[in-house]
Amino acid sequence: MNTERNKQNAIAFYRMAYEGDPRGATERYVGTEYIQHNPMVANGTEAFIGYFERMQREYPEKSIAFVRSIAEGDLVALHTHQVWPGNDQYVTMDFFRFDANGKICEHWDSIQQVPKESANGNTMW
């Protein structure tokens, strides 16, 4: 496994899909199988494409910053900070599994809204 390439490909895939080209992202970065663990999205690339196309139509002004990426073996973890309309902020942890050909084949995520107040004063990113 080429962990550095996989990290760069996971970021490029997520950025491309998030910013409005999910079909291009899947064509370039996803293998023959795409297993999805987010309960809001079905398995397969067409479900992924439909979800991100809808998000782009409904929220074209959203933004994403990639805070950190970690790779080990066939897995890549991304930590992001997302800002949606009305300054609605989220922190996400996304995990991607890559197949032997260096293509994404599985995805997990955890999404949490950034609270207005924090007991510790630290950011979530």
C-alpha positions, 0 to 999 in steps of 0.5 A, spaced: 500 500 500 502 506 498 499 510 504 501 517 502 498 516 495 492 514 498 492 520 503 492 525 497 487 521 493 482 520 499 483 528 500 482 529 493 476 525 492 472 528 498 474 535 496 471 534 489 465 530 491 464 536 496 465 541 492 460 539 486 463 533 482 461 527 485 461 523 479 468 525 477 470 523 484 467 516 483 470 515 476 477 517 478 478 515 485 473 509 487 474 502 485 469 497 482 465 496 489 463 502 494 461 500 501 457 505 505 457 505 512 453 512 513 446 510 514 443 516 510 447 513 504 446 507 500 451 502 498 454 504 491 457 510 487 450 512 484 447 513 491 453 517 493 453 521 487 445 522 488 447 524 495 452 529 494 449 532 488 443 534 492 447 537 498 451 541 492 444 544 490 441 545 497 447 548 500 452 551 494 456 555 499 458 550 504 466 549 505 471 544 507 478 544 510 482 538 511 485 539 518 489 532 518 490 526 515 492 519 517 494 513 513 495 506 516 495 500 511 489 500 507 486 505 511 486 513 511 482 517 516 480 525 515 479 530 520 475 536 517 472 542 519 465 544 515 462 551 515 455 551 512 450 556 510 448 561 517 455 559 520 453 552 521 459 548 523 461 541 523 467 537 525 467 530 521 472 524 521 472 520 515 475 513 514 476 510 507 479 503 505 483 502 499 483 496 495 489 493 492 489 497 486 489 504 490 481 505 489 476 507 495 472 501 496 469 502 503 467 509 507 465 510 514 464 517 518 462 520 524 459 527 524 458 532 530 455 539 530 460 544 533 457 547 539 456 554 541 459 553 547 465 549 550 467 547 557 474 546 555 475 552 550 478 548 545 476 547 538 474 541 535 479 541 530 
